[in-house]
Amino acid sequence: MRYEITGDNLEVVTIHLDGGEMVYAEAGAMNHMSADMRMEAKMKGGLFGGLKRKFSGESLFLTEFTPSGSSSYVAFAGNVPGRIRPIELRGNVFMAQKDAFLCAESGVDLDISFTQKLGAGFFGGEGFILEKFSGDGTVFIHACGDFVEMNLSDGETVLVDTGSVVGFDATVGYDIKRAGGIKTSLFGGEGIFLTTLTGPGHVILQSMTIANLAAAVRPFMPSGTSGQQSSSGVLGNLLGD
């Protein structure tokens, strides 16, 4: 398998496969592919595996892509402005936020993992369920915004705005702590809790979450109230003329 990632904040990963190779992807992630590429929807892991994926924000079915000839290509893209990051797995385990999975080689196992601490599940911003990648091969993850990556040494801790953790090695400790005193927690604008990540291991953070992106554009969305027509209403009037 060969791949290249193109674009800026709307990245696309193009994967070149030789005969006998296969990648699988989240349903609907394919952007374009060569005419000799075969795709087939499968419920990897059976019904139980499909249901676990639904809990992690992924689709019940995954789509497998295999070349019908000696070589073919297929390209995948995310559904929001953001980055694509390849994660190389060689027996190690990588954890990621819900809905981060984009596509992976056949040797990669996609599973879910539950946060071990109740507080981290409630207030850590990623929820109780994380995606868990293991096996042998490359998995591609996607998340909103730009990525900030760091390697934490043993015992080193970084404090992160809740929800801004894209993924981390399974060796990294994941927890929460209160964001300063009562006044800072209530009026500091950073929320009541911060996520703590403690090394050793690799950590990927995002500059903007989907929730923050939605909040930023919400005031500029068309509204049908206050005497203003929505975009669908304007379109309907144009088509009716």
GIPE-V394511 format. One record per backbone hydrogen bond with DSSP energy under -1.0 kcal/mol. NH is the residue of the N-H (numbers start at 0). CO is the residue of the C=O. If there is no record, write none. Layout:
nh->{NH,NH}
co->{CO,CO}
This chain:
nh->{1,3,5,10,11,12,13,14,15,16,18,20,22,23,24,25,28,30,31,33,36,37,39,41,43,45,48,49,50,51,52,53,54,55,56,57,61,62,63,64,65,67,71,73,74,75,76,81,82,84,86,88,90,93,94,95,96,98,99,101,102,103,104,105,107,108,110,112,114,120,121,122,123,129,130,131,132,133,135,136,138,139,140,141,142,144,147,149,151,154,155,157,159,162,163,165,166,167,168,169,171,172,174,176,178,179,184,185,186,187,193,194,195,196,197,198,200,202,203,204,205,206,212,213,214,215,216,217,219,220,227,233,234,235,236,237,238,239}
co->{15,13,11,81,5,75,3,73,1,71,69,17,64,103,62,101,25,74,74,72,33,65,63,61,41,42,44,45,46,47,48,49,50,51,53,52,41,24,39,22,37,35,16,14,31,12,28,8,142,140,138,136,134,132,167,130,165,55,96,139,139,23,137,21,104,133,131,129,127,116,117,118,119,112,95,110,93,108,106,88,86,102,84,99,82,80,204,202,200,198,152,196,194,123,160,203,203,94,201,92,168,197,195,193,191,177,180,181,182,183,176,159,174,157,172,155,151,149,166,147,163,145,208,209,210,211,212,213,216,217,224,229,230,231,232,233,234,235}
